[in-house]
Amino acid sequence: MIMELKIANKVPAVVDDLVKALDSKVIKALTEPARAQILKFLMLNGRSDISTIAENLPQDRSVISRHLNMLAEAGIVIAEKETRHRFYTINGAVFLNEFEVIVENIKKCMTECCPESL
């Protein structure tokens, strides 16, 4: 269960932007260990179909399929259909861009909230 934080004062825009960046579909997708395993597998092995992924991970094929769909919905992976098979690859541009946005928002936030620590 995720607890809502109560904020006493108005939140600066840079903090709000950072919170939104950290609340993205990509970050949510990465917080599930099974999806992180799938991404690690794809990073190490490249383009793979679900059968190959399922042979190498402990989860059932149906669970892996569900996770791959969530990763594709978040834009982290690209699914390409060839005949009866669907192959998955990491969408490097989206993956990298998402983290660049987060890093940029962290820099802005730190400048605003705690410049003495920089």
N, C-alpha and C positions, 0 to 999 in steps of 0.2 A: 504494500500500500504506500503510495507516495503522499507525503504530507505537504500541504500548501503552506508556504511561508507567509507570515503576516509582516508587511512593511509599514513602518510608522510614518515615514516621510515619502514625499514624491520621489520616485526613482528617476535618476538622470537618464537621458535618452541613450547614452553609450552603454549603460548597464542593461537597459531594456533590450538594446540591440544584441548584446552578448547573450542574454538569457534566451532570446529568440533563436539565435544561431545554435546554441547548445541544445535547444529543444527541437531540432530539425529531424526529419525522417531518417537522415543518414546516421546521425548520432544515436537515435533510438534503435536503429537496425544494428548498430555495432555493439550495443550493450547486452545483447543476447549472446551467450557463449557459443551456442550452436551456429549462429550466423557468423560469428567471428571465426570459428573453425572452417566454415565453408569458404570464407574469404581467404583465409590462410592457405587452404588447399588450392584455390584458384590462382593465388599469387605464386605458389611454388610449382604448380603443374600446368598453368595456362588453361586455355580453352578446353572445357570438359563437358560431357553430357551427364545427366543425372545418374545414370547407372555407374559410371566411373566414380563419381563423387560418393555415391552411396556405398560402393565397395570399400571405400577407404575411411569412412566415418562410422561411428557407432549408432547413429540415429537411423530410424527406418526411412525407406525411400519416400514415403508420404510426408514425413516430417521435413525431410530435406527439400522436397518439392515446395512445401508451404513456405519455408524459409527463403528459398530462391525467389519465389514470387514476391515476398516482402522486400528482398534486396533489389529486385528489378523495379518494384514500385517506387522505392527510394532513389532509384537512378544509379545505384552503385554497380549493378551488373547489367549486362546486355544479354538478352536471350535471343538466339537466332534459331529458327526452325529449318531443319534440313531433312527432307523426307519425313520419317516418323520420329526423328530425334530432335531434341531441343538442346542446343549447346550454349553454355554460359561463359562469359568472359567479364573481367572487371572493367568497368567504365572509368578508366584512369582520369580523364578530364574532369568528370563530375566529382570523383573521389578527392582528387587534389584540390579542386576549387572549393569544395565544402570546408576543407581544413584551412585553406588560405583565408577564407572569410572568418572562420573562428579565430585564427591567430590575429588577424587585423582587428577584430572586435576586442580581443583580450588586450592588445596594445593600447587601443583607445580607452578602454575601461581602466587600465592601470594608470594611465596618464591622468585620468580624471579623479579616481578614488584614492590612489596612493602614490603620488609622484615622488615622494621621498624615498621609496624603495627601488626606484629605477636607477 
